[in-house]
Amino acid sequence: MNKTGYYVQAPCRQHEMGHGHPECPERLDAIEDRLLISGVGDALERREAPPAPLADIELAHDRMYVASLRGLSDGLQEEIDAGGPDHVQIDPDTMLGVHTWNAALHAAGAALAATDAVIAGELENAFCAVRPPGHHACRAQAMGFCFFNNVAVAAKYALQRHGLKRVAIVDFDVHHGNGTEDIVANDPRILMVSIYQHPYYPYGGAVSNAAHMVNLPVAAYTRGPEIREIIEAGWIPALEAHKPEMIFISAGFDAHREDDLGQLGLVEQDYAWITQRIKDVARRHANGRIVSCLEGGYNLSALGRSVEAHLRVLADV
């Protein structure tokens, strides 16, 4: 029987980056509401996880970077107690608040726990409804709403702690996963395949020459049929050749045509198709093992519907 885990972490709701910020706690509410209304939530095994150990986060991130984020978090509370500001600005779009450190630890912790459960055979696959997202977080830099790279941490963990030989990361967010590329570009055990709008934030990724980096830029206003062709021609042969023993998904839903943070034209059926193609590869080479982690998606209605479509395929409902 196919069992799909659904990881929800209460601390992930507490992280906030200010009024009106698109990466908001309501994103998780929109997903929960849609899964309740559609009944898809009934087919999932809900789980929670402990925070990620720092030693595991440091598989993907520089130790001094991790320590600096912790120091900023500790110092922020002292600033607030003294009447200072309640956020530390990391970049123009990314703010660290009093709950960010704990939320980021729990987001990564969900990815690690899901990896453990899928490798142990308790679950065939899992989706982590977590925030902050991760794929812009570089080895030693927070940016683009991201602090720890949840998917890269989990991929390194599967290799280092579980002894897998080859894994793949699939990223279909509208923005290039520059942080993931920064972390895995020198590790040929990890194949990264992605599509993303280009030119667009973070304005990189179209020049990678590494054989295990198949990052495919697409022009603004590209719609589902063309993107399906690009994926079929670019991702699938690379995935089949790599034969991953596990697949990790950076599941960003901001390429939806209703999402104002991007200009691509995907709809729910496209996300279902992409998920099915990933699942086909996972069943051929990885015993079906998939761990998917939420990245972008900021139109709340489109996000909820797209996650529903993604999970219907993962859970066979």
C-alpha positions as CSV (number, residue, x, y, z in Angstrom):
1,M,0.0,0.0,0.0
2,N,1.3,3.5,-0.9
3,K,1.7,5.6,2.2
4,T,2.4,9.3,1.9
5,G,3.6,11.2,4.9
6,Y,2.5,14.8,5.4
7,Y,4.9,16.7,7.8
8,V,3.5,19.8,9.6
9,Q,5.5,21.7,12.1
10,A,3.9,24.1,14.5
11,P,7.0,26.3,14.8
12,C,6.9,26.9,11.0
13,R,3.8,29.0,11.5
14,Q,5.5,31.3,14.0
15,H,8.1,32.7,11.6
16,E,7.1,36.1,10.2
17,M,8.9,38.6,8.1
18,G,6.6,41.6,8.5
19,H,3.0,42.7,7.6
20,G,2.2,42.1,3.9
21,H,5.2,39.9,3.2
22,P,4.3,37.2,0.6
23,E,6.1,34.4,2.5
24,C,3.6,34.4,5.3
25,P,2.1,31.8,7.8
26,E,-1.2,32.0,5.9
27,R,0.5,29.9,3.1
28,L,0.3,26.9,5.4
29,D,-3.3,27.6,6.3
30,A,-4.2,27.7,2.6
31,I,-2.7,24.3,2.1
32,E,-4.4,22.8,5.2
33,D,-7.8,24.3,4.1
34,R,-7.5,22.9,0.6
35,L,-6.5,19.4,1.8
36,L,-9.5,19.5,4.3
37,I,-12.0,20.7,1.7
38,S,-10.8,18.2,-1.0
39,G,-10.6,15.2,1.3
40,V,-7.0,14.6,0.2
41,G,-5.8,15.2,3.7
42,D,-7.6,12.0,4.8
43,A,-5.3,9.9,2.6
44,L,-2.1,11.3,4.2
45,E,-0.2,10.2,7.3
46,R,0.3,13.3,9.4
47,R,3.6,13.5,11.2
48,E,5.7,16.0,13.2
49,A,9.4,16.0,13.6
50,P,12.0,17.3,16.0
51,P,14.3,20.2,15.0
52,A,17.3,19.2,12.9
53,P,20.5,18.6,14.7
54,L,23.1,21.2,13.9
55,A,25.6,18.5,12.8
56,D,23.2,17.5,10.1
57,I,22.5,21.0,8.9
58,E,26.3,21.4,8.7
59,L,26.4,18.6,6.1
60,A,25.2,21.4,3.7
61,H,26.0,24.6,5.4
62,D,29.2,26.2,6.7
63,R,29.6,25.9,10.5
64,M,30.4,29.5,10.9
65,Y,27.3,30.5,8.9
66,V,25.1,28.4,11.2
67,A,26.7,29.9,14.2
68,S,26.2,33.4,12.9
69,L,22.5,32.8,12.3
70,R,22.1,31.5,15.8
71,G,24.0,34.5,17.2
72,L,21.8,36.9,15.3
73,S,18.7,35.1,16.7
74,D,20.0,35.2,20.3
75,G,21.0,38.8,19.9
76,L,17.7,39.8,18.5
77,Q,15.8,38.9,21.6
78,E,18.2,41.0,23.6
79,E,17.6,43.9,21.2
80,I,13.8,43.5,21.5
81,D,14.0,43.4,25.3
82,A,15.9,46.7,25.2
83,G,13.2,48.3,23.0
84,G,15.0,47.7,19.7
85,P,13.6,46.4,16.3
86,D,11.9,43.0,16.2
87,H,13.7,41.8,12.9
88,V,17.2,41.6,11.5
89,Q,17.3,42.5,7.8
90,I,19.3,39.8,5.9
91,D,18.6,41.2,2.4
92,P,15.8,43.5,1.0
93,D,13.3,40.6,1.0
94,T,14.5,38.4,3.9
95,M,14.1,39.2,7.6
96,L,15.1,37.1,10.6
97,G,12.6,37.4,13.5
98,V,12.5,35.9,17.0
99,H,10.9,32.7,15.8
100,T,12.9,32.2,12.6
101,W,15.8,30.2,14.0
102,N,13.4,27.6,15.5
103,A,11.2,27.5,12.5
104,A,14.2,26.9,10.2
105,L,15.4,24.1,12.4
106,H,12.0,22.5,12.3
107,A,11.7,22.9,8.6
108,A,15.0,21.1,8.0
109,G,14.0,18.6,10.7
110,A,10.9,17.6,8.8
111,A,13.0,17.0,5.7
112,L,15.4,14.8,7.7
113,A,12.6,12.8,9.5
114,A,10.8,12.3,6.2
115,T,14.1,11.0,4.7
116,D,14.5,8.6,7.6
117,A,10.9,7.3,7.3
118,V,11.0,6.9,3.5
119,I,14.4,5.0,3.6
120,A,13.1,2.8,6.4
121,G,10.1,1.9,4.3
122,E,7.5,3.3,6.7
123,L,6.4,5.7,3.9
124,E,6.7,5.4,0.2
125,N,7.0,9.2,-0.1
126,A,6.4,12.4,1.9
127,F,5.6,16.1,1.6
128,C,6.9,18.6,4.1
129,A,4.6,21.6,4.4
130,V,7.3,23.8,5.9
131,R,8.6,27.3,6.0
132,P,10.9,29.2,5.7
133,P,11.6,27.7,2.3
134,G,15.2,26.7,1.5
135,H,16.4,26.6,-2.1
136,H,18.0,30.1,-2.2
137,A,20.0,29.4,1.0
138,C,23.6,29.0,-0.1
139,R,26.3,27.1,1.9
140,A,27.2,30.3,3.8
141,Q,24.5,32.9,2.9
142,A,20.8,33.4,3.7
143,M,18.8,35.1,0.9
144,G,15.5,35.0,-1.0
145,F,13.3,34.2,2.1
146,C,15.6,31.2,2.8
147,F,17.9,30.4,5.8
148,F,18.6,26.6,5.7
149,N,18.4,24.7,2.4
150,N,16.0,21.9,3.5
151,V,16.3,19.8,0.4
152,A,20.1,20.1,0.1
153,V,20.4,19.2,3.8
154,A,18.2,16.1,3.3
155,A,20.0,15.0,0.2
156,K,23.4,15.2,1.9
157,Y,22.0,13.4,4.9
158,A,20.7,10.6,2.7
159,L,24.2,10.1,1.3
160,Q,26.3,10.7,4.4
161,R,24.1,9.1,7.2
162,H,22.2,6.5,5.2
163,G,24.9,5.5,2.7
164,L,23.0,6.0,-0.5
165,K,25.2,6.3,-3.5
166,R,23.2,8.5,-5.8
167,V,20.3,10.9,-5.3
168,A,18.5,13.6,-7.4
169,I,17.0,17.0,-6.6
170,V,14.2,18.2,-8.8
171,D,13.3,21.9,-8.5
172,F,10.2,23.3,-10.3
173,D,10.0,26.7,-8.5
174,V,9.7,29.8,-10.7
175,H,13.0,31.0,-9.3
176,H,16.3,29.2,-9.8
177,G,17.5,27.2,-6.8
178,N,20.9,29.0,-6.7
179,G,21.5,28.0,-3.1
180,T,21.0,24.3,-3.9
181,E,23.3,24.6,-6.9
182,D,25.9,26.3,-4.6
183,I,25.8,23.4,-2.2
184,V,25.7,20.4,-4.5
185,A,27.6,21.6,-7.7
186,N,30.7,19.9,-6.6
187,D,29.1,16.6,-5.6
188,P,28.4,14.3,-8.6
189,R,26.4,11.9,-6.4
190,I,23.6,14.5,-6.5
191,L,21.9,15.2,-9.9
192,M,20.0,18.5,-9.9
193,V,17.4,19.1,-12.5
194,S,15.3,22.3,-12.6
195,I,13.2,24.6,-14.6
196,Y,12.9,28.3,-13.8
197,Q,12.0,31.6,-15.3
198,H,15.0,33.4,-16.8
199,P,16.1,36.2,-16.7
200,Y,14.6,36.6,-13.2
201,Y,15.7,36.5,-9.6
202,P,18.3,35.4,-8.5
203,Y,19.7,36.1,-12.0
204,G,22.0,33.1,-12.3
205,G,22.0,29.4,-13.0
206,A,21.9,29.5,-16.8
207,V,25.7,29.0,-17.1
208,S,26.3,25.7,-15.2
209,N,28.5,23.3,-17.1
210,A,28.6,20.5,-14.6
211,A,27.2,17.2,-16.1
212,H,25.1,16.6,-13.0
213,M,23.4,20.1,-13.1
214,V,20.6,20.2,-15.6
215,N,19.1,23.6,-15.0
216,L,16.8,24.7,-17.8
217,P,15.9,28.4,-18.1
218,V,12.6,29.3,-19.7
219,A,11.3,32.6,-20.9
220,A,8.5,34.5,-19.1
221,Y,5.0,33.6,-20.1
222,T,6.0,30.0,-21.1
223,R,3.0,27.8,-20.5
224,G,2.5,24.2,-19.5
225,P,2.7,22.3,-22.8
226,E,6.1,23.9,-23.7
227,I,7.4,23.2,-20.2
228,R,6.3,19.6,-20.3
229,E,8.3,19.2,-23.6
230,I,11.4,20.8,-22.0
231,I,11.1,18.5,-19.0
232,E,10.6,15.4,-21.2
233,A,13.7,16.3,-23.3
234,G,16.0,17.6,-20.5
235,W,15.2,16.1,-17.1
236,I,14.0,12.7,-17.9
237,P,17.1,11.4,-19.8
238,A,19.4,12.8,-17.1
239,L,17.3,11.2,-14.3
240,E,17.2,7.9,-16.1
241,A,21.0,7.9,-16.7
242,H,21.7,8.9,-13.0
243,K,19.5,6.2,-11.6
244,P,18.9,8.0,-8.3
245,E,18.2,5.8,-5.2
246,M,16.0,8.6,-3.8
247,I,14.5,11.8,-5.2
248,F,14.1,15.1,-3.4
249,I,11.7,17.8,-4.7
250,S,12.0,21.5,-4.2
251,A,8.3,22.0,-4.7
252,G,7.7,25.6,-5.5
253,F,4.3,26.5,-6.9
254,D,5.0,30.1,-7.9
255,A,5.2,29.2,-11.6
256,H,1.4,29.0,-11.5
257,R,-0.2,31.4,-13.9
258,E,-2.1,33.1,-11.0
259,D,1.0,33.8,-9.0
260,D,2.2,37.4,-9.2
261,L,5.8,36.6,-8.1
262,G,6.5,35.0,-11.4
263,Q,5.4,35.1,-15.0
264,L,5.1,31.5,-16.0
265,G,1.9,29.8,-17.0
266,L,1.6,26.5,-15.1
267,V,-1.7,25.2,-13.8
268,E,-2.7,22.4,-11.4
269,Q,-2.7,19.7,-14.1
270,D,0.9,20.6,-15.0
271,Y,2.0,20.1,-11.4
272,A,0.2,16.7,-11.4
273,W,2.0,15.8,-14.7
274,I,5.4,16.8,-13.4
275,T,4.8,14.9,-10.2
276,Q,3.8,11.8,-12.1
277,R,6.9,11.9,-14.3
278,I,9.1,12.2,-11.1
279,K,7.2,9.4,-9.5
280,D,7.7,7.2,-12.6
281,V,11.4,7.6,-12.3
282,A,11.4,7.0,-8.6
283,R,9.5,3.8,-9.0
284,R,12.0,2.5,-11.6
285,H,15.1,3.4,-9.8
286,A,14.4,4.4,-6.2
287,N,11.7,2.0,-4.9
288,G,9.4,5.0,-5.1
289,R,11.3,7.0,-2.6
290,I,10.5,10.7,-2.8
291,V,10.7,13.5,-0.2
292,S,9.1,16.8,-1.4
293,C,9.6,20.1,0.5
294,L,7.5,23.3,0.0
295,E,9.4,26.2,-1.6
296,G,7.5,29.1,-3.2
297,G,3.9,29.7,-4.0
298,Y,2.3,33.0,-2.9
299,N,-1.1,33.2,-4.4
300,L,-2.9,31.4,-1.6
301,S,-5.7,29.9,-3.7
302,A,-3.4,28.7,-6.4
303,L,-0.9,27.3,-3.8
304,G,-3.6,25.2,-2.1
305,R,-4.9,23.8,-5.3
306,S,-1.4,23.1,-6.7
307,V,-0.3,21.3,-3.5
308,E,-3.5,19.3,-3.6
309,A,-2.7,18.2,-7.2
310,H,0.9,17.3,-6.2
311,L,-0.3,15.2,-3.3
312,R,-3.0,13.5,-5.2
313,V,-0.3,12.0,-7.4
314,L,2.1,11.2,-4.6
315,A,-0.7,9.5,-2.6
316,D,-2.5,7.9,-5.5
317,V,-5.9,9.5,-4.7
